[in-house]
Amino acid sequence: MMNMDELDQIKELASKDPSATIQETGQYLVQIKEKLEELVISAGIWMIRAVLLIILFLILRKVIKKVIGFVEDRLNKRSVPRSLTAILAWLIEYGLMIYIVVRILLSLNLLKSASIAATIAAIGLGISLALQGAMSNFAGGLLLIMLKPFKEGDYIIVDSGSGIEGTVDHIHVYYTTIIDVYNQKVRVPNSALTNHTIVNQMADRSRRLEIHVGIGYDDDIDHALEVIKNVVNADERIRKDKQAFFVHELGAHSVILGLRCVVERQDYLQVRWDLNRSIRLKFAEEGITIPYEQLDVHISNI
C-alpha cells in the first residue's frame, strides 16, 4: 500500500509551476499516472489480502470450535465438572480468537507492534469500566469453581432476601442456573452467590428436621409430647437416634412444642409434610387443641 511520502510526492508534482514547458508537464502527468496506478494496485492487493485473511479467520474459527468441542468431550469422559469444562473452553476459545485477530491486524498494517501493549491496556480499561457487572460475575464463577461451596445437583438456599432456593442445575461462566421448587429455571448472577451466605442442604446425606406446634395452655404438655413422639416413631423414614421432643417456647397464645429428628435428604420435604398432617390429625383424636391467636378484651365500668 502507498505510504505518505509517495502521496506527498504526487501533490508536489501536481503543484509545479504552470509556466513549465509542455514536455515537462507531460512528464509530470505521466509520473502522476504511474503513481496513481501503483496506488490502485497497492490498494487492490491490500483488499485481496484483507478478504483472504477474513476467510482464513472464519475457517480458523470453525476449526477452533471443533477442537473446543473435542476437548469438552474428553474432559466430560474424565468426569471433570461441567462448570469447569465450560470455563476452560471459554478461555481457550476467546484467547485464540483474540490472538488471531491481533495477527490479522498486524498483517494488514492496521496495528503496530510497538503499540500493542498500549492498545490492549486501553481496550482492557474500557471493557472493565463498561462491563463491571459482567466481570464481577465472571470472577464469581471462577471462585465458585475453585472453592466449590456447592456442586451441580446440590440443594441450596441463597440468603440474600430474594427467597431463591432450589437444586443447582449448571454453573455457567457468568451465572448459575437453579431449578426451584416450582420447577422453574432461575438464573442467579455468580456475584450474588459469592457476596451472600449460601446454605448448602446437601453437604451431608441426612438432614435435621425441626417442627414447632402450639397447644393450648389448658392442655397436658406431657400427653401432647407423647403423641408427637408416637407419630415420629411410626414413620420408618425417620432415624430412631438423634430425636428430641421439648417445650420450645411459652407463647402469647399457646405453648410451643418442638421436635427434632434426622431424615435422609431426599425424604426431607415429604416427611415434613406428612408429620404436620399426622400431628394435626392425632391432636384432634386426643382432644388436644391448637389455639388460634386471640385477644381477650376486658371492659370495666368507668
Secondary structure, DSSP 8 states (H G I E B T S, - for coil): ---HHHHHHHHHHHTS-TTS-HHHHHHHHHHHHHHHHHHHHHHHHHHHHHHHHHHHHHHHHHHHHHHHHHHHHHHHHTT--HHHHHHHHHHHHHHHHHHHHHHHHHHTTSS-GGGHHHHHHHHHHHHHHHTHHHHHHHHHHHHHHHH-SS-TT-EEEEESSS--EEEEEEE-SSEEEEEETTS-EEEEEHHHHHSSEEEETTSSSEEEEEEEEEE-TTS-HHHHHHHHHHHHHT-TTB-SSS-EEEEEEE-SSSEEEEEEEEEEGGGHHHHHHHHHHHHHHHHHHHT---------------
